[in-house]
Each structure stands twice: as structure tokens, then as C-alpha cells.
């Protein structure tokens, strides 16, 4: 299975969430790129965020964001 551009856009949104503060949400404004708007809408449809324009992570969304951010850290490489 290959990553689609839609999946990459969703991962990029999940990477924006602050995992240190679960009370901090995101809002994707209507002047954001259509790519970001569609990505956040898909995340909402999948039950990962509370609002169609962002909001807070659901428990499933928190798991996804943690994994997405961990993957980005691993792929970026750790400097010793």
C-alpha cells in the first residue's frame, strides 16, 4: 500500500497538533489551502477530530497524531 497525497495531507494536519496540551485544538480557516480544508474534513469524517474545520483530537485522533508525529521523528533521524 502506497501513501496517497490525501493521506500525506492528513498526516501533515495531525503533525500540527500539540500533544503536550490536549486542550489545544486547531482551526482550519476557509482561507487555508483547499488541500488542508479537505484533509481536516476527511479527518473529521473518520472520527479523528471533533469538528469539520478542526477542533480537538478525539481519542482515536490522539492515537493517530501520536503515531504520525513519532513516525516523522523517526524518519527525520535523530542526531547524536
N, C-alpha and C positions, 0 to 999 in steps of 0.2 A: 504494500500500500504506500503510495506516494503522498506527500503533503500537497494539498491544493492551495492555490492563492487565498481561498476563503479561510482555510484552516490557519494559514500564516497570519492573516489579518486578525483572526480571533485570538491567536496566541499573543500577538502584539498588544491587544487590548488587555488580556489577562496579565501581561507583564507590567502594566501600568498601575495595578492595584498595590496599595501599601499593605503588606502582610503584617506589619508591626502594629497597625491600627485598624481593627475590623470595623470601626465606626466611621471610617473614611471611605466614602464612595467615589464614584466617577459620574460625570455627566458629559455625554457626547452631544454637543450643541448642533443645531441644524446648519451651522456654517462650517462644521467639520467636513472632512472628505467623505465622499459617498462610501468609500471603502470602509472607513471607521463606522459610519452610521449603519451600514448593512451588517458589519461584524457584530456590533453591540446588539442589534435586533436579533441576530441568529443566536447569540449567547443567551438572550432573554427567552427565546423560543425553546432553547434546550434546557432551561431552568437553572442556568448558572448565575444570572444576575436578576435583581428584583424588579427592574424597570426596563422598558423597551429602549430607553435612552441612557441606560447605565444603572445608577443606583448602587446598591450594595451587593456583595457576593452572597449567594446562598451557600449552604454547607457544601453542596456539590461544587459550586463555583470556587469556594475556598480551596477545596482539594485540587481542582484543576489549576488554579492560579499558583498554588504551591509547587505542583509538578512542573508547570510551564516555566516558572522562574528558576527552579532547580535545574531544569534542562538547559536553560540559557546560560546559567553559571557554569555548568559542566562543559558545554560546547565552547564557551568563551575561553576556557582554560584558566587554571589557577597559576598565578605567578608565585614562585617560591621565594 
